[in-house]
Amino acid sequence: MIRAGHVIALCALALLTIGVVMVSSAGLGVTGVAGPLAPAGTPVQAAPMTLKAVLFTSATAHMFVAMVMMGVMAFFPIRRLVGGAGSAMSDQYDITKAWTGLAVGVILSILVLALVYMPGIGQSKNGSNRWINIPGLGDGLSAQPSEIAKWGMLLLIAWYCAVRGPQMKSFFKGLAPALVAIGAVAGFIVIEDLGTGLLITTACCVLLLSGGARIWHFLMFVPLGLAGVAAAVIKSPYRLTRITTFLDPYKDPEGTGYHQVQSLIAIANGQGVGRGLGFGLQSKGYLPEDRTDFLFAIICEELGIPGAAAVIFLFVLLIWAGLSVVKHEKSPALKLFALGATVTIGIQAVINLAVVTVVAPTKGIALPLISAGGTGWILTAMSLGLLVAIDRTSDEAEAVGSSDVPLLRMGSQIGSHGGAEAGSVAA
């Protein structure tokens, strides 16, 4: 019997494989003869697309590590880790445990994020401090702390909601501490990366609503949130420029609108059937960030509609499988983490596709499991591995019952008004 976990693992493998192949293709050089659909005299790569050009790359190494870590996480005893979340305890102890956990999680996240500003460790690329060198492993190996904070916050908020249970309906005892924690971490990220900060905030708020928080409590903070985003945009002129450029990228096609225009050219160059793997023109020095944020445009150019449709289908299938895990899971902490991981990947994919097709302003959000990035691939794969572990042990959890697994009733409709209703603990 094919389970949702099997589908998740297969989708992850397929997306990573496509990512490795396309990252390698985008990295090929120029000069040579034109491809089948290229105009006469059009320069293409000097060397053909070969198996060697794909296998012996850093992308392949990152993929291997990502798949290994996903396999490890698939057998991780996550139910033992969250076994106490949601169990009956005194309210005072509950509050102390939850708030202490939040504080520790926020401090650790900020410490990790602060590494980008440490001399000798932090890396600056394209004017942003988002990367760190991994000490002792050379300058070529780097990591993105915001990715660590993103997945760490999802785990933290899922655990917090499970621990607080019905108290999440209380603003001061349940929701407010979580909002402070999310705001502290997201605010630190927004300094360098507005897109990732908003992504983390959105995903965590979905968890809070699903964990029992009242929707009208959130509505009170909507004006404050919008004001914060507006301030972040106005404070940084380049962010404001991105918005104005999005409205009319052809107003300055050689300047501020260059990314968007070249992305649209790449998509159009595909001519429906694609130029062929390795024969894309925009990856030969025309489209910036062709291996990262705009790799989907290269997929459209080289693989055409079939390649683009395959990528979108795999993401849809992955999201469906993730929601299936959420639907059948009984543990509140695991249900919420599965929801958070699924929602995060879904939102991130939609944002990236919208940016590449110029439906949204550029945000620096990568396409999960596709765009080049070792940290993103590995951590996303690890999170999907945990979903596989949740699905793999779901039958065992049902058989064991509440003696080993907390069975707080979360309600049947996640994300409805007031969030999922937390019921009593099964005796």
C-alpha positions as CSV (number, residue, x, y, z in Angstrom):
1,M,0.0,0.0,0.0
2,I,1.3,3.4,-1.0
3,R,1.2,5.8,1.9
4,A,1.5,9.6,2.0
5,G,5.0,9.3,3.3
6,H,6.1,7.3,0.2
7,V,4.7,10.0,-2.0
8,I,6.5,12.7,0.0
9,A,9.8,10.9,-0.3
10,L,9.4,10.2,-4.1
11,C,8.4,13.8,-4.8
12,A,11.4,15.1,-2.8
13,L,13.7,12.8,-4.7
14,A,12.2,13.9,-8.1
15,L,12.4,17.6,-7.3
16,L,16.0,17.3,-6.0
17,T,17.0,15.4,-9.2
18,I,15.5,18.1,-11.4
19,G,17.2,20.7,-9.3
20,V,20.7,19.1,-9.7
21,V,20.2,18.6,-13.4
22,M,19.0,22.2,-14.0
23,V,21.6,23.8,-11.7
24,S,24.3,21.9,-13.7
25,S,22.8,23.0,-17.0
26,A,22.6,26.6,-15.9
27,G,26.3,26.5,-15.0
28,L,27.5,25.4,-18.4
29,G,29.8,27.8,-20.3
30,V,29.3,29.6,-23.7
31,T,30.4,29.6,-27.3
32,G,29.7,26.7,-29.7
33,V,27.0,25.8,-32.1
34,A,23.3,26.5,-31.7
35,G,20.8,24.1,-30.4
36,P,17.9,22.6,-32.4
37,L,15.6,25.7,-31.9
38,A,18.2,28.4,-31.5
39,P,18.8,30.9,-34.3
40,A,21.8,30.4,-36.5
41,G,25.0,31.6,-34.9
42,T,23.5,31.7,-31.4
43,P,26.2,30.9,-28.8
44,V,25.7,28.0,-26.4
45,Q,27.8,25.9,-24.1
46,A,31.3,24.8,-25.2
47,A,30.9,21.4,-23.7
48,P,27.7,19.3,-24.2
49,M,25.5,18.3,-21.3
50,T,27.0,15.1,-20.0
51,L,26.5,12.7,-17.1
52,K,29.9,13.7,-15.8
53,A,28.9,17.4,-15.8
54,V,26.0,16.5,-13.5
55,L,27.5,14.0,-11.1
56,F,30.7,15.8,-10.2
57,T,29.3,19.0,-8.9
58,S,28.6,20.6,-5.5
59,A,24.8,20.4,-6.3
60,T,25.1,16.6,-6.5
61,A,26.9,16.4,-3.2
62,H,24.2,18.6,-1.6
63,M,21.5,16.3,-3.0
64,F,23.2,13.3,-1.6
65,V,23.5,14.8,1.8
66,A,19.9,16.0,1.7
67,M,18.6,12.5,0.8
68,V,20.7,10.8,3.5
69,M,19.4,13.3,6.1
70,M,15.8,12.8,4.9
71,G,16.3,9.0,5.4
72,V,17.7,9.5,8.8
73,M,14.8,11.8,9.8
74,A,12.3,9.3,8.4
75,F,13.4,6.9,11.3
76,F,13.8,9.6,13.9
77,P,11.8,8.8,17.1
78,I,9.9,12.1,16.9
79,R,6.9,10.8,18.9
80,R,9.0,10.2,21.9
81,L,10.4,13.7,21.6
82,V,7.0,15.3,21.7
83,G,5.3,12.7,23.8
84,G,4.6,15.0,26.7
85,A,3.2,17.9,24.7
86,G,-0.4,18.3,25.4
87,S,-0.5,16.0,28.4
88,A,-2.4,17.1,31.5
89,M,-0.5,19.3,33.9
90,S,-1.1,22.3,36.2
91,D,-1.6,25.6,34.4
92,Q,1.2,27.2,36.3
93,Y,3.6,24.5,35.3
94,D,2.3,24.6,31.8
95,I,2.9,28.3,31.5
96,T,6.4,28.1,32.9
97,K,7.3,25.2,30.6
98,A,5.9,26.9,27.5
99,W,7.3,30.4,28.1
100,T,10.7,29.0,29.1
101,G,10.8,26.9,25.9
102,L,9.8,30.0,23.8
103,A,12.5,32.1,25.4
104,V,15.2,29.5,24.9
105,G,14.1,28.9,21.3
106,V,14.1,32.7,20.5
107,I,17.6,33.2,22.1
108,L,19.1,30.3,20.2
109,S,17.5,31.5,16.9
110,I,18.8,35.0,17.3
111,L,22.3,33.8,18.2
112,V,22.4,31.7,15.0
113,L,21.1,34.7,12.9
114,A,23.7,37.0,14.5
115,L,26.5,34.9,13.1
116,V,26.1,36.7,9.7
117,Y,27.6,39.8,11.3
118,M,30.6,38.1,12.9
119,P,33.9,38.9,11.2
120,G,35.5,35.9,9.6
121,I,32.2,34.0,9.6
122,G,29.6,36.2,8.0
123,Q,29.5,36.5,4.2
124,S,28.1,39.4,2.3
125,K,26.6,38.6,-1.2
126,N,24.9,41.2,-3.4
127,G,24.9,43.7,-0.5
128,S,23.1,41.3,1.9
129,N,24.5,39.6,5.0
130,R,22.6,36.2,4.8
131,W,25.3,33.6,4.7
132,I,28.0,32.2,7.0
133,N,31.2,30.2,6.4
134,I,31.2,26.9,8.2
135,P,34.3,27.1,10.4
136,G,37.1,24.6,9.5
137,L,35.6,23.6,6.1
138,G,37.0,26.4,3.9
139,D,35.5,29.3,2.2
140,G,33.6,27.3,-0.3
141,L,31.1,25.8,2.1
142,S,28.5,28.2,3.5
143,A,25.1,28.0,5.2
144,Q,22.1,30.4,5.5
145,P,21.1,30.9,9.2
146,S,17.6,32.1,8.2
147,E,16.8,28.6,6.9
148,I,17.8,27.2,10.2
149,A,15.7,29.7,12.1
150,K,12.7,29.1,9.7
151,W,12.4,25.4,10.4
152,G,13.4,25.8,14.1
153,M,10.5,28.3,14.6
154,L,8.0,25.9,13.0
155,L,9.0,23.2,15.4
156,L,9.0,25.6,18.4
157,I,5.5,27.1,17.6
158,A,4.0,23.6,17.0
159,W,5.3,22.4,20.3
160,Y,4.1,25.6,22.1
161,C,0.6,25.3,20.8
162,A,0.4,21.6,21.8
163,V,1.7,22.4,25.3
164,R,-0.7,25.3,25.9
165,G,-3.7,23.5,24.4
166,P,-7.0,25.2,25.3
167,Q,-5.2,28.2,26.8
168,M,-4.3,29.3,23.3
169,K,-7.7,31.0,23.2
170,S,-6.4,33.3,25.9
171,F,-4.6,36.3,24.5
172,F,-2.2,36.9,27.3
173,K,-1.6,33.3,28.4
174,G,-1.5,31.8,25.0
175,L,-1.2,34.0,21.9
176,A,0.8,37.0,23.1
177,P,4.0,35.2,24.1
178,A,4.0,33.3,20.8
179,L,3.6,36.6,18.8
180,V,6.5,38.2,20.8
181,A,8.7,35.2,20.0
182,I,7.8,35.2,16.3
183,G,8.2,39.0,16.0
184,A,11.6,38.9,17.6
185,V,13.0,36.3,15.3
186,A,11.2,37.5,12.1
187,G,12.2,41.1,12.9
188,F,15.8,40.1,13.1
189,I,15.6,38.3,9.7
190,V,13.7,41.2,8.1
191,I,16.8,43.4,8.5
192,E,18.5,41.5,5.7
193,D,15.7,39.4,4.1
194,L,12.1,40.8,4.1
195,G,10.8,37.8,2.1
196,T,12.0,35.1,4.4
197,G,10.8,37.1,7.5
198,L,7.3,37.4,6.1
199,L,7.3,33.7,5.1
200,I,8.2,32.7,8.7
201,T,5.6,35.0,10.1
202,T,2.8,33.7,7.8
203,A,3.6,30.0,8.4
204,C,3.8,30.5,12.2
205,C,0.5,32.5,12.3
206,V,-1.2,29.6,10.4
207,L,0.0,27.3,13.2
208,L,-1.3,29.6,15.9
209,L,-4.7,29.8,14.3
210,S,-4.8,26.0,13.8
211,G,-3.6,25.5,17.4
212,G,-6.6,27.3,18.9
213,A,-5.9,31.0,18.8
214,R,-8.8,33.3,18.1
215,I,-8.8,35.0,14.7
216,W,-10.1,38.3,16.1
217,H,-6.9,38.5,18.2
218,F,-4.9,38.5,15.0
219,L,-7.1,41.0,13.4
220,M,-6.1,43.5,16.1
221,F,-2.5,43.3,14.9
222,V,-3.1,43.5,11.2
223,P,-2.7,47.4,11.1
224,L,0.5,47.0,13.1
225,G,1.9,44.3,10.8
226,L,1.1,46.3,7.7
227,A,2.8,49.4,9.2
228,G,5.9,47.3,10.0
229,V,6.1,46.0,6.4
230,A,5.6,49.5,5.0
231,A,8.3,50.8,7.3
232,A,10.7,48.0,6.2
233,V,10.1,48.9,2.6
234,I,10.4,52.6,2.9
235,K,13.5,52.3,5.1
236,S,15.3,50.4,2.3
237,P,15.1,52.2,-1.1
238,Y,15.9,49.0,-3.0
239,R,12.7,47.3,-1.7
240,L,10.6,50.3,-2.8
241,T,12.3,50.1,-6.2
242,R,11.4,46.4,-6.5
243,I,7.7,47.3,-6.1
244,T,7.7,50.2,-8.5
245,T,9.7,48.1,-11.0
246,F,7.2,45.2,-10.7
247,L,4.4,47.6,-11.8
248,D,6.3,48.3,-15.1
249,P,9.5,46.3,-15.6
250,Y,9.9,47.5,-19.2
251,K,10.2,51.1,-18.0
252,D,13.9,50.4,-17.4
253,P,14.6,47.1,-19.0
254,E,18.4,47.5,-18.8
255,G,18.4,48.7,-15.2
256,T,15.9,48.1,-12.4
257,G,13.7,45.9,-14.6
258,Y,16.5,43.7,-15.9
259,H,15.7,40.6,-13.8
260,Q,12.0,40.6,-14.6
261,V,12.5,41.2,-18.4
262,Q,15.2,38.6,-18.7
263,S,13.0,36.1,-16.8
264,L,10.1,36.7,-19.2
265,I,12.5,36.4,-22.2
266,A,13.7,33.0,-20.9
267,I,10.1,31.7,-20.5
268,A,9.2,33.0,-24.0
269,N,12.4,31.4,-25.5
270,G,11.1,28.0,-24.5
271,Q,8.5,28.3,-27.3
272,G,6.4,25.7,-25.6
273,V,8.6,22.6,-26.3
274,G,11.8,24.0,-24.9
275,R,15.3,24.6,-26.5
276,G,16.7,21.4,-25.0
277,L,18.7,20.6,-21.9
278,G,21.8,22.8,-21.9
279,F,20.8,24.9,-24.9
280,G,19.1,27.7,-22.9
281,L,20.4,31.2,-23.8
282,Q,19.4,33.2,-20.7
283,S,21.7,31.1,-18.4
284,K,24.7,32.1,-20.5
285,G,25.2,35.4,-18.8
286,Y,21.9,37.1,-19.4
287,L,19.6,36.2,-16.5
288,P,21.0,37.0,-13.0
289,E,20.5,34.4,-10.3
290,D,19.7,31.8,-12.9
291,R,20.8,28.9,-10.6
292,T,18.9,30.2,-7.6
293,D,15.9,32.4,-7.5
294,F,15.2,32.3,-11.2
295,L,16.0,28.7,-12.0
296,F,12.4,28.0,-12.9
297,A,12.7,30.4,-15.8
298,I,15.6,28.2,-17.1
299,I,13.4,25.2,-16.7
300,C,10.8,26.9,-18.9
301,E,13.4,27.8,-21.5
302,E,15.1,24.5,-21.8
303,L,12.3,22.0,-20.9
304,G,9.3,24.0,-22.1
305,I,5.8,23.5,-20.9
306,P,6.3,19.7,-20.2
307,G,9.2,20.5,-17.8
308,A,7.4,23.4,-16.1
309,A,4.2,21.3,-15.7
310,A,6.1,18.4,-14.2
311,V,7.7,20.7,-11.6
312,I,4.3,22.2,-10.7
313,F,2.6,18.8,-10.6
314,L,5.3,17.5,-8.2
315,F,4.8,20.4,-5.8
316,V,1.0,19.9,-5.9
317,L,1.4,16.2,-5.2
318,L,3.8,16.9,-2.4
319,I,1.4,19.4,-0.8
320,W,-1.5,17.0,-1.1
321,A,0.6,14.2,0.6
322,G,1.6,16.6,3.4
323,L,-2.0,17.6,4.0
324,S,-2.9,13.9,4.1
325,V,-0.4,13.4,6.9
326,V,-1.9,16.4,8.7
327,K,-5.5,15.0,8.3
328,H,-4.7,11.6,9.8
329,E,-2.3,12.6,12.6
330,K,-3.7,12.5,16.2
331,S,-0.8,14.2,18.1
332,P,-1.4,17.9,18.2
333,A,2.3,18.8,18.1
334,L,3.0,16.5,15.2
335,K,-0.2,17.6,13.4
336,L,0.8,21.2,13.7
337,F,4.4,20.7,12.6
338,A,3.3,18.7,9.6
339,L,0.9,21.5,8.7
340,G,3.6,24.1,9.2
341,A,6.1,22.2,7.0
342,T,3.5,21.7,4.2
343,V,2.3,25.3,4.3
344,T,5.8,26.7,4.3
345,I,6.9,24.7,1.3
346,G,3.7,25.5,-0.5
347,I,3.9,29.2,0.1
348,Q,7.6,29.4,-0.8
349,A,6.9,27.6,-4.1
350,V,4.0,29.9,-5.0
351,I,6.0,33.0,-4.2
352,N,9.0,31.9,-6.3
353,L,6.8,30.9,-9.2
354,A,5.0,34.3,-8.9
355,V,8.3,36.2,-8.9
356,V,9.7,34.3,-11.9
357,T,6.6,34.9,-14.0
358,V,6.5,38.5,-12.8
359,V,3.2,38.1,-11.0
360,A,4.9,39.4,-7.8
361,P,7.9,41.7,-7.0
362,T,11.3,40.0,-6.6
363,K,11.8,38.8,-3.0
364,G,14.8,36.5,-2.9
365,I,12.8,33.4,-2.2
366,A,14.2,30.2,-3.6
367,L,12.1,27.4,-5.2
368,P,12.2,24.6,-2.6
369,L,14.3,21.5,-3.5
370,I,15.0,23.0,-6.9
371,S,17.0,26.3,-6.6
372,A,20.6,25.8,-5.8
373,G,21.3,26.1,-2.1
374,G,22.8,23.4,0.2
375,T,21.3,24.7,3.4
376,G,17.8,25.0,1.9
377,W,17.9,21.5,0.3
378,I,19.2,19.7,3.4
379,L,16.9,21.4,5.9
380,T,13.8,21.1,3.7
381,A,14.6,17.4,3.1
382,M,15.1,16.8,6.8
383,S,11.7,18.4,7.5
384,L,10.1,16.2,4.8
385,G,11.8,13.2,6.4
386,L,10.0,14.1,9.7
387,L,6.7,14.1,7.8
388,V,7.6,10.6,6.5
389,A,8.4,9.5,10.1
390,I,5.0,10.9,11.3
391,D,3.2,9.0,8.6
392,R,5.2,5.9,9.1
393,T,4.4,5.6,12.8
394,S,0.7,6.8,12.6
395,D,-0.7,3.3,12.7
396,E,1.5,2.4,15.6
397,A,0.3,5.5,17.4
398,E,-3.3,4.6,16.9
399,A,-2.7,1.1,18.2
400,V,-0.9,2.2,21.3
401,G,-3.4,4.8,22.2
402,S,-3.2,7.6,24.7
403,S,-0.8,5.8,27.1
404,D,2.1,6.8,24.8
405,V,0.8,9.4,22.5
406,P,-1.1,12.6,23.5
407,L,-4.4,12.7,21.8
408,L,-5.7,16.2,22.2
409,R,-8.6,16.6,19.8
410,M,-7.6,19.4,17.4
411,G,-10.9,19.6,15.5
412,S,-11.6,18.4,12.0
413,Q,-11.2,21.7,10.2
414,I,-7.7,23.3,10.4
415,G,-7.6,27.0,10.0
416,S,-11.3,27.6,10.6
417,H,-12.6,30.5,12.7
418,G,-10.9,30.5,16.0
419,G,-8.5,27.7,15.0
420,A,-8.9,24.0,15.7
421,E,-10.7,23.3,18.9
422,A,-8.5,21.7,21.5
423,G,-10.5,19.2,23.5
424,S,-9.9,17.2,26.6
425,V,-7.1,14.8,27.0
426,A,-8.0,11.2,26.4
427,A,-8.0,9.2,29.6
